[in-house]
Amino acid sequence: MHWQEGLLLLLIAAAGSTTIPDESLNVTRVMEYVTCSPDKFECPNKEKCIPLSWCCDGTVDCDDGSDEAPDICPGKGTAKRKKTEKSCKQNEFQCRDGKCIPHRWQCDGDGDCDDKSDEDSQYCEEVTKCTGVSSEHWLCGSGECIPLAWHCDEDWDCKDGSDELNCPNATCTSEQFTCALGKCISKRWRCDGDSDCDEGDLSDEIGCPNKTCSVNEVTCPDGKCISHNQICDGKEDCVNGTDEHNCPTNECREGEYMCAGNMQCLRQEWLCDGDMDCPGKDDENEENCPHHCPEDYFMCGDQSCILEQFKCNAFNECIDGSDELNCQKHCNETYEFNCGDKCIPMSQVCNGNIDCENGADEPTDGSCGRNECEELNGGCTHYCEDTRAGHYCKCKPGYMLVNSTQCEDINECLQPGHCSQVCINLKGSFKCECVGGYARNPHHPQQCKAMEGHASLLFAHFTDIRKISLDHPEITAIVNETRGSTALDFVFKTGMIFWTDALDKCIYKAPIDEGSKKQVVISEEVTTVDGLTVDWLYNHIYWTNTDRDTIEVADFNGDMRKTLYQDHMEEPRAIAVYPSEGWMFWTDWGQNAMIERGGMDGRFREPIITEEIRWPNALTLDLVLRKIYWSDSKFHSIYSCDFDGSHRRVVLHSSEYLPHPFSITVFEDTMYWTDWSKEAILRANKFTGQDVETIAHSHATPMTVHVYHSYRQPNGTNHCTPLNGLCTHLCLPAPQKSPSDSKITCACPDGLVLMSDGLTCESKDGLETRTQLPNQDLIPITHNMEDEIRSTLAPAIVDFTPKKDLPSENESGNVAVAAILAAIGVLCVASAMAYMIYRYFRKRSVHSMNFDNPVYKKTTTEDGFHLAGQQRTNCPRNSGQPRYQHQQYGVASPEDSLEPLTHSNNNFV
């Protein structure tokens, strides 16, 4: 903390001394001392800074007691004054001992008052009853009240566990198969060659008739059918691995390294890079890598390299654990003595025998048998503990020892995950709170749980799209028989899902409860789309196109298609948006891999992660904590950072659990990801990376995964409504880099140009010749148009109805002026109406509409440029294989630039 305080001292010294006013403080006296940050009080001897809230709280925090001095706290007596004399603010609760706490902390289950008076049982039992809110809450048998959504969610929230008692057993429907362990799966998955029940439960593949493989398949010895393309692809698909036996020897291209066994080629730059890429790990063995690891790296005993920062972190990053050897010893001062290089029992100290090599256990300064704590508490701030050869200082809970004697408050809020969402640091303690819609977990008060809804996982399974319930054992098929579903997203408020198909080369949509009613959204110039995201506020979809190296946008029906970013982009993949703030984030795993962000309107593009990044496959946003999470398949790690790329940290590094992650999503305290090598969906704590667990085996390459819950798409304001932001075509959210920046931007579909008014789009070809509206393009004025025109022009319309009495000769001049004004007014109205007619026609002719509901019927006609309409039902099938493939799937990957070994579509590692 000292370096932070020092930095703050410099900043404050340069800017001038300021402070936060407090009625209980003598502000003038405080400003004399303040050289700390504005919300801190500097003790006069400058030994430390304390929060202003600690002044005049009845507890001495400065060594000289200056924070409780009478001139600092006027009218409050001495530092030993009674706390009951202090008056609390209107929104505070006063404890019996006088301490003030926020009212919301009363009866929240935590004793925030020193005397626990804020949790008075008689009062709290009354206020925590479910009176009047029974429709939204559930009353526990032990008396407390919990959200109704927590009832029967397989997580005990009541003290007595009554919320999980007498819950109805999950009964599978007639269209589902009941696994031996109780999980419900689709009957379509019964006897399909894959075990879709829980791990170890093969009941869905027992008692199946013998299956005859198709002409494009081969039969494994166990009867399983695999594609011809899976033979000799470097991966064992048959149980006994016979599909990888007797494979021909292959040669790698120039600049590539062939792994042992002649099964895989690597780029030469991946040799000896500290990461084991060959199945036999020979690309990092001593024979191939006689050199040392790069700077800032540590070489493990098996010659692999890890970042130096991972050394001595109490976790074995090296397989052989060599990164945790020869680390500085931390002895338990209660019963051990620290020799410097080892710990010895305290009983061996001052016993006349030298047990430490440096003789420290037998001091000659007379400290043996002397109690240093009897003199000035041994110099300790809190507690002094005497030992056989010296003494040591200890601190109260919530404090840390500094310089061996001083105790300073621990800011628990600096530790990621100490609180799920909101963390408030207190003196010697801390307080966790939750944002709106969440409540603290009764058994784990530091964690926050969603108060409504039941979260589930949506994931693309390539051959179908499935949903996994997270609170009960059930997997259901949302969309059956997709040819190559890859990227996926949803709109929760309408129940619409969008996905890309790598083989159909299309973008589809369908209701989540009627997946068979799919519609084509985009079909033209869609090649390899690995990333797709939905703007749930402004009703747009954004996607990355790996072959065209672009990021594009369109409305929910595929109209108004526009290319937003296309320059200096190599291999864009994962993409996510935050429409409330107008930001978009994406990964690029090209030669110069990076993570970038830019406005959802195509402006303010900037890279935010450019170092120590190689294959950033997956990316997602934590909107509650304003964090980006991404995975790197080359480094086998999951990272997080702020929206601007700052505060980057490693969440999980593991070759075992992250051999090849593809997609990631987060919800509450958990992160979920798919992994191609493990062919599974896994989860872990999003702060620590601990508690890794496999929640579903997909038995085929799992693609994109999303948590399906309303809180993943929070409500916000659509600043384009109600008149589409006055834009004739696209109205897009824009980031506010400064308070004066607009929250929306008008944009034009590809092929049109934005006019100087910033609102209107025109065709490039007809820009110069279109000077008037052709007669054949005119359309009748409808009542809707008339109402729009009248509402627009209402302030300018003047009542020119003739009066009953004729004007006198003296008024003839005024009448003439009025007549002229009337003529001018009529001309203005006519001109305005003509412009409104033209504008209405342009909006109609190019399908410019603002659809609050993405499910709509297209009724307008085709104009000069082609628009994708929902009447299309099938995408064209391409006979040729895509340029980038993952085995037979056609999904891009960094390794796909390597030469295929035996089959042209089996070149993915």
N, C-alpha and C positions, 0 to 999 in steps of 0.2 A: 504493500500500500504506500510505502514511502515515496517511491518514484512517481506515483500518481499525484500524491499530495504536492510534491516538489514542482511538478508540471503545473498544477493548479496555482501554486504560489507565483510562478513566473507570469502566468496569464493574468492573474488578478493584479499583480504589481504593475503590469503594463497598462491595464485598462482602468485602474483606479479602484479604490476600496468601495464595495457596495455590500448590502446585506438585505435580508428579508425582514420586513418590519414584524414585530411581535409586541402585543400590548403589554406583555409581562416583562419585557426587556427594556433596559435603558439603551436605546439604539445608539445614542451618541458615544457612550462608553464602548459598545461593541465595535463600532466602526474604527475606534482607535487601535484595536487589536487585530482587526481582520486583515490578514494577508493570505488567508486560505481561500477556498472557493466561497461564493456568495452565501451558500447554505451551511457554512461551517463557522465555528467559533475557535479562534486560536488562543490557546492558553498563553498567558504573558511570557512564560519562560520559553515559549516556542517549541516545547517538547512534542506537541501534537495538536491536531485539529479535531474538534468534536462537532457533531451536528448541532445546529442551533436549538433543536428541540430538547437537547440534553441540558441546556441552561435553565436554571431555576426550576428543576424538576425534583429537587429535594435530595439528589444524590451527587456527591462530589466526584467529578470526573477529571478535572485538572488536579495536578499534584498539590498545587497551592490553594485549591478550593475557590479559585477566582470565578468559576462558572456559577457559584452559588453565593457570591459576595453580595452584601446589602446594596452597594451602589449599582450592581448589575441587575439586581432583582428588587426594585424599590417597593416598599410597603409589604415586603414578604418576610421581613425579619432576617435572621442569619441563615447560614446554609443548613442549620439543623432545625429549621422551622417545621411546623407540622404541615403535612401535605393536605390535610383537610381544609386548610385556609385557601387553597387554590380553587378558583371557579372554572368550570368547564364551559366549552362553547355549546351552542344550541344543538349541534349535530353530534355531540359527544355524550358518552355515558360516564358518570363519575363513580368510580369504585368507592367502597367504604373507606379505604385508606387515602382517598383524595385523588388518586391517579385518574387521568382522563384517557378514554379510549373511544374510537368511533362507535356510534350506536350499532352499526351493522355487525360488530364483533360480539354483541351481547347474545347469549344463548346460541352460539355457533359451534359449541362442543369443545372449544379451547378456553382454558383459563388464562385470559389475558391480564386480568387484575392480579396483583401479587397476592391478594387475599381470596381470589377466585369468586368474588362477589358477582361478577358478570355472568356466572353460570349457576346462579341460585336455583336449586332443583325445584323448589315450589313454584317459582315464577316461570322458569323455562318450560316446565312440563305443561303449563297452561298455554303459553304462546306457541309452542311447537305442535299443538294438536292440528289435525287435518280438518278443522271446522271450516265449512264453507268451500273447501277446495277438493272435495273427495273425487271429483271427476278428473282431476289432474294429478292427484297424489294417492298414495296407498299407506294405510296405517299399519305399522308393524305391531306384532304382538307385544313387543317390549315398550311400545308407546310412542316411538319416534315416527316421523313422517318422511316418506321418500317419494321421489317422482314416480308416477305410475309406470313409466317405461322401464324402471329398474325391477319391477316385479317379474319374477320368473325369467330373468336374463342370464341364469347360470352364474351369478356373482352375488354372494351373500352381502347385502347392504344393511339389513337390520341387525341389531346386536344379538338377537336370539335366532337369526337365520330364518325367520318366519316368511320372508319374502320369496324363499325358494322351496317352501314346503307345499305339498298338495298341488304341485303344478301339473297340468295335463301332460301326459306322455306324448311325445311327438309321434303322430300317426301319419304314415306315408299315404299319399293319395292313390287312387286306382291307376294313375299314369306313372307311378313311381315304384321303384324296387327297394325293399327294405333290406339293408345289409345286415350281416350277422351282429355287428356292434351297434345297430340302430340307426345308422345314417340313411337318409333318403336320397336316392339318385334316380335319374330318368331311366325308364325301362329301355330306352333306346341304347343305353350303354351296357345293358346286360349281354354277356357273351360277345363283346366287340373286340376281344383280345387284350384289353387294358383293364387293370384292376382299378375301379373308380371309388371303391370303398376306402375306409381308413387304411393306413399303412399296416400291413400284416393281416388285413381282412380281405381274403380272396373270394368271398362268397358270391360275388357277381360273375365270376368266371368259373364256377364249379358246376359240373353237370351239364356243360354245354355240348352240343353236337359237334362232330368233327367238321371243321371249316375247310372249304376248298378255296385255295388261293387263286386270285385272278391271273390273267396272262402277264400282267405287269408286276407280279409279285413272286417271291420265292418262299418256300416253306422251311422254317427252322426245324431242328430235330424235335422240339417240343410242340410242334404244330402251329406256332405263331407265324403269321404272314407279315413279311416286310417287303418294302419296295425294292426293285432292282437297284435303285439309286443309292440304297443304304449299304450295298455290298462294297467292301473295301473302301469305306469312307473314313476310316480311322476311329470309328466308334462301334463298340460291340452292341448290337441290337438284339441278337439271339441270346438266350440265357447262357449258353456255353461259349459264346463268342465265335461260333463257326463262320459267321459272315465276314470275319476279318482274317480267316486262315487262307494260306496259299495265295496271297495277293501279289500281284506282279511288282517288280522293283521299278521305281520311278526316279526320274532325274529332276532336280530343281533348276530353276533358271539362274542366270548369272546374278550375283548379288543376293542369293538366298542360301540358307543353311538347311540341310536335311537332317531331321531328327533321327535318332537311333531307331532302327527298324524300318527305315525307308517309308514311313507312313505320313510324314508331314513336312512341309517346307515353311521356313520362317524367313522374314526379312532379316538381312544381315545386321541391321541396327538393333534388332532384338536380342542378338547374341551377347551374353555377358552384360545384360542391363540390370541385373539384380532381381529379375523376375523369371520364374521357371515357366516357360511356355511349352516346351516339349513334354509329351506324356512321360518320358523317362527322365526328365529334368537334366538331360545331358547338355542343354544349351547354357547351363550355369555351373558345370562341373569344373574341377581344378584343371583338367586337361585342356579345356577350351578357354578357360578364363584364368590365366596366370597373373593377371594384373589385380590391382586393388580396386575397391569400390570408389565411386565418384566422391567428390568433396561433400561433406555434410551427410555422408552415409556410413553405416556400420556394417562390417562383413561378418556374417554368421559363420558358425563352424562348418556349414555345408557350402560355403562360398557364396551364398545368396546375400543380397544387400537390403538393408532396411534403413529408413531415415534415422539419423542420429537422435532425433527427439523421441523415438520410441524406445531407446535404450534406458534400462533401469526405471521403467514405469510400472513395475510390479505385474507386468503381463508379458507372457512369452510370445514375442513377435517372431523370433527365430524358431524353427522347428525343433532344434536341439536345445533351446533355452539359453544359448550362449549370451544373449543380450541382457540377461538378468544375473550374470556371473560377475564377480568382483565389483559389485556395487557397494556404495558406502553403507556401513552397518548402522542400523537404528536399534539401539538397545532399549529395553524396558527399564527405565531408571528406578522403578520400584524395587526390583530384585536383581538387576544386572548392572555391571560397571563397564563403561565404554573405554576400552584400551586405545581406540582409534582405528584399529584394523580388525578387532574382534570384540566380542562381549564375553565377560566372565561372571560367574555368580558373585553376588555382593558379599557372600561369606568368605571369599578369598581375598578380600580387600583388608589391608592393615592387619594381616595375620603373620607378618614377618617373612613371608615367601613372595618372591617376585614372580607373578604370573603373567603380567603384560611384558612384552619385549622391551618396551620403553620404560618400564618400572613405574608407570603412573599409578599402579595399585598400591604402592608403598611410598607415599610422599614423605619428603624429609623436611617440610615446612611447618610441621607440628599440627597439621590439620587432622591427623588421625585422633579420634576421640574428642574433638572440639565441636561444640554445637554453635555453628555460625548463625543460626536462626535467632539466637537470643539477642543479637545485636542488630537493631534497625531492621528486623524481620529479614535479615540476610540480603537486604536491598530489593526484596521481591515486592511487586505491586499487590499481589493477592496472597498466595500461600507460599510458605517456605518449608521444605522438607529436608531434614538433616539426614546425612548418610555417614557411613563409617569413615569416609575420606573426603569430606566436603559437604556440599548441600546442593539442592536444585530448587527452582521456583516452579510453581504450578498456578494455573489460572482457573477461574470459575468457568462453568459450562458456557459456551458461546463466545469465549475469548481465546486469543492465541498468544503464545509467548513470543516476545520480540526482544532481541538482544539479551536473551537468557534471563532477564529480570522483569521486563515491562510486559503488561498485559494489555492488548488492544482488542477491540470488538472485531469479531469475525463477520465479514459481510457475506453471509450465506448466499445472497442473491447473485453473486458473481459466479457461482458454480452452476453450470447448465443442468437443468432438470431438478434442482433442489425444490423448486415449485413448478408445477405443470405450466402455469400461465402467468399469474401476477405474483411477484415476490416483494415484500416490504421488509426492509432490514430494520431491526429494533436493537436496542442496547442489550447485548448478550443473548439475543434471540432473533427470530424472524417470524413473519406471518405470510401464509399463502392464501390467495384469493383467486376466484375464477371470473372470467368475463361472462357477459350475458348469455344465457342459454345453457350454461354449465353449472354444476354444483360439485362441491368437494366430496370425494369418496369417503364415506363414514369410517372405513377401516384404514384408509391411507389418506389422511387429510391433506397431504401435499399434492395429491393427484386430483384432476378434474374430470368429471364424466358428463357426457351430454345428457340433458334432462328430458329429451324427447326423441322419438324415433329409434329404430333398430338398424344399426349399421350392417352392411354386407359388402362383399367384394364383387365387382364386375371385372371379368378378364376375358381377353381374346385368346381362344384356344386354337387358333388357326382354322380348324375345321368347323368350329362353332363358337358361340359366345355364351359364357356361363355366369351364374351368380352363386356365390357361396355365402351362406348366412354365418354371421360371426357370433351369434348368441344361441344357436342350436344347430345340430348336425344335419345340414341339408345342402345339397348342390342341385341346382336346376339349370336347364338349358333355356337361354333367352332367344337365341337365334340358331336354328339348326342348319347344318349343311352349307356352311360358308366354304368357299374355295381357298381363301387365304386371309382371314381376318387378322389384322395386324395392330394398327393404332385404334384407339377407342376413347370416347368421351360421352357425356350425357348431359341432359338438361333436367334437373330434378323436378322443377315446378311443373313441367309438362309431361314428364315420364318418357321423353324421347331420347334414344341413343343414336349416336353417329359412329361409324367405323369405316376404316379403309380396308380394301382387299388387294393384297399384293399380286394376286394372279389375275383377277378381273380388271385390275387397274381402275378402280372406281371408288367413290365415296358414297356410302349408303346411309340411310336413316330408317328407323322403325320404332313404333311404340314398344316400351320395355315389356309390356304384358301381351303384346301381339307381334312377336318377332317375325312371324311369317309374312306380315304386311309391309315388307321392306320397300323402299323407294330409292331410286337413284338420285343423288344430289349433284355429284360431279362425275363426268365421264370423259371429257375431252382433255387431252394433254395431261393426264394423270399417269405418272410412271411409277416410281418407287416412293410411296408416301409412308414414312416410318413414324411421323409425329402428327398428332391431331389434337386440337383443343377447342373448347366451346366457350364463347362469350355469352354467358347466361343472362346478362343484363341488357346488352344491345342486340342480341339475337344474330350473332355471326359465328362462323367457324373459321379457324385458322389452321393451316397445315404446312408442313415442310415437305419439299419435293427434292429428294436426294439426287435424282438424275438431272433435273433442271437447275439444281442448286438455288432454289427460291423459297420464299415464304409468301403464301398467298392468303387471301381472305375472300369470303363470299357470304351471302345471307343463308338462312337455313334452307332455302329452296335451291341453292346453287346459283342464283342470279347475282348480279352486281359483282362479278368476280374481278379481283384486282391483285396484281403482284406488288407486294409491299417492299420486300428486300430481295436483291438478286446479285449484288456486286460483292466481291471479296468474301465469298462463301464457298466452302469446299464440300462438306458432307453434313448438312444440317439434319438433325434427327429429332430429339425430344423437344417439346414446346409446351409452355404453360402461360396463362394470362391472368392478370388481376384487373378486371374491367373497372372496378371502383376507382382505381388510380391511373388507369390507362397504360399500364406497363405490360410488356410481353418479354418472356425469357426463353432462350433456346440454347441447345448444345450443338457443337460442330466438331466432329471427330476426324477432320481432315488432317493434312500434314502439320498444320499449325492449329492444333486442337485448342478450343476455348469455349467459354460460356459467355454469351452476350445478352444484353437487354436492349430494348428499343420501344418506342411508343407504338401502341396498337394502331396508330395512324401512319406509321412509316417514318417517323422522325425520331431524333434524339438517340440514334443508335450508338452503343458504346460497349466494348468488351469489359467484363468484370472479373473473369477468372482466366488467366493466360499462362500461369506457371504451375508446374507439377500436375499436369493434366494430359492424358493420352487418348483414352477412349471413353468420353463422357456419353454413355448410352442413355441413361435415365435421368429425368429431372421432374421435380414436383415442387409445389409451394405450400408452406405452412402459413396460412393467412392469419392465424391467431398470433403467432410469435414473429411474423414477418421474416421468415427464413426460407432459403432455398435449400433443398436437399437434392443431391445428385450422386450417381454411382459411376465409378470408373472401372471398366472391365479389365483394363491392363494392369492397374494397380490393385485390383481386388478390394476396393474400398468404397465406403459411403461417406460423403462429406456433407457439411452444412455451412452456410454463411448468411450474412444479411443480404437484403435486396440489392445493395450496392457492391457486393463482393467482399465486404469487410468482415472481420471476426470469423475467418474460416477455421474450421476444426475438423478433425477426423472423428467420425462417429463410430465406425466399425471397419477394421482392417482384417480380412481373413480370406486366405486362399481356399479354405474348406467351405465356408458359407457363401462366398462371393466369387466363385470361379469365373462366371460370365453373366453378371446381372444385365437385364434388358430394360426393365421398367420399375418405377418406384412410386409409392403413394404414402401419405401419412394421415393419421387421425388420432385425436386425443394424445396419448403418450406412446403410440406405437407406429412403427414404419413397416410397410409391407413391400416386398419386391419379388419379381420373377427372375429365375435364373435358367438360362438355356442349358448349361452343363448339368445341373442337378434336375432339370425338368420338373421344377416344383415352384410353389409359392411359399415364401418364408416371411417371418416377422421377427422383430426385436424391439427393444426399447429405443426410442428415437433420440434419447439424450446420451445413453451410455453404450448402446450397442449390445447390451447383455440380454440374457434370456432368449437366445435365438431358438426358433421353433419352426418346423415345417408344418404348414397347415393344410397343404393340398399337393398331391402328386398329379401332374397333368398328363404324363406319359406321351407327350408330344411337346414340341418347343412352345413354352408359354410366352405370350406376347405382352401386350399392355394390360396393366391392372389399375383399377381405381376403387377407392372407398366410395360406396354409394350411400350418401346421407345428405340431408338438406343443409347441414352446417358446412359442408364442403363448398357450397355455393351460397354465401351469405347475401341477404338482400342489400340493395343499394339503389341509387338514383340513376335512371336513364336520362341523361341530360339532352338527348335527342328528341324526346317526346315533348309536346304532342304533335309538332309539325315537322318531324324529321330534322330538327335543327335548322329549318329553312333551306336545307340542302336538296338539290334536285335528284341526287343519286345516293351515294354512300354517306352516312353520318357515323363517324368513328370516334371512340373515346381517345382522349389525348392526355399524356402525363403533364402535370403542372410542375415545371422546373422552377417557376417563380409564381407568386400570388397573382400576377397579372396575366399569366398564360391561360388561354381558353381551355375548357374541359372537353371540348369536342372539336373535330376537324371535318370539313366537307372534303370528300374525295370522289374520284371518278373511276369507273370500271376501265379495264384495259381497252384502249381504242378510243377513249374520249379524253378531252382536255378540260381542265378546270379554268374557268374564265377569271378575269381580274376581280370580279365581285366576291370571289371565294366561295360562291354558293352554286353556281350554275356550271354544268358540263356540256360541252359541245363536241361533235364529231370532228376529227382532225381534217377530213376531206372537205366537209361543208362549212368549215369555220369562216372562210373568207366570203363565200358566196351566199351564206344564209343571212340575208339582211331583212327579209320580211317573211311572214308566215304564208305559205302557199294556200290557195283556196281549197285545193283538194285535201289538205291536211286538217281543215277546220272540222270541229265536231260540235254538236249542239251543247248549249249550256244546260247542265243538269241542275236540279235543285241543290245538290251538294255544292256545286261550283258557285251557284248564286249566293248561297249562304256564306261560303268562304269569302267571296268577293265583298259581300255586304259587311261582314264582320271586320274585314281588313280595311275597308274604306269608310266605315261608319263615322269616324271623327271628322272626315273631310266633307261629308255630304251636307249641303245647306238646303233648307226648305225654301224653294222659290215659288210656292203657290201664290197666285194673284190674290190681292186683298179685295175685300168687298167694295171699299170706297176708292174712287179714282183719285189720283193725285191732283192737287191744285197747280196753277201755273208756277207758284213759288217753289213747288216740289218737283217740277219737271226735270231740273238738273239732277236731282237725286235719283229720279227714276231712270234717267239715261245711264247714270253710273251703275245703278243696280242691274240694268239690262246687260251692260257690258260684263259685269262680274258674273251674272248668271250664265252668259254664253261661255265665258272662260271656265266656269265651274263644270258645266255640262261637258265641255271638251276634255277637261281633266278626268272626269268620271269615265268617259268613253275610252280614253287612252288607258286608264288603269284597268278597266274591264278587259280591254284587248290584251293587255299584258298578262292578266290572270288567266285568260283563255289559253294563251300561248304556253304559259308555264304549266297549266294543267295538262295540256296536250303532251308536252315534253315528258312530264312525269308518267303519263299513261303509256306513251309509246315505248319507254325503256323500262317498264315494270318497276318504277321507283315507288315503293310503298314501304311503310313502317309497320312491320308485323309484330305486334306484342305477343301473339300466339304463333309459334312456328308452324303449326299445322293449319294450312290454308289451301284454298283452291285457286289456281291460276286461271284468270279469265281474259287477260290482255292478249293482244296479237303480237306477232313477230315484227320486228323492225329491221333496220339496216344491219345490225350485228346479231350473231347467234347467241341465244341465252339458253341455259340448261333448264328445261321445264320438268315438272314432276310427272308428265305423261310418259317419260321414258321408263321402261321396266327392265331392260337388260343392257349391260355394258358389253361392248365388243370384245370378243375373245381374241387375244393375240397369239398367233401360232409360234412365234419365236420366244425363246427364253429371255427373261430380263437380264440386263447387264450385270446387276448385282444380285447375288442369291445367297440364301442360307439353305444348304442342302437342296431339297426339292422345293423350298418354299418361296424363294425369290425375295428375301429380305436382305437389305444391305448390311454389311459388316466390314470392319477394318481389314479383316484377313482376306476378303474376297478379291483383292487385287492380285492375290497369289495364283500361280498357275495350277489348274486342277491336276489331280494325280491320276485318276483312272476314269472318272466320269465328269463330264463338263458341269454337271449341276451338283457335285458333291465336294465343292472346294472350300467348305467352311469348317473352321476348327471349333 
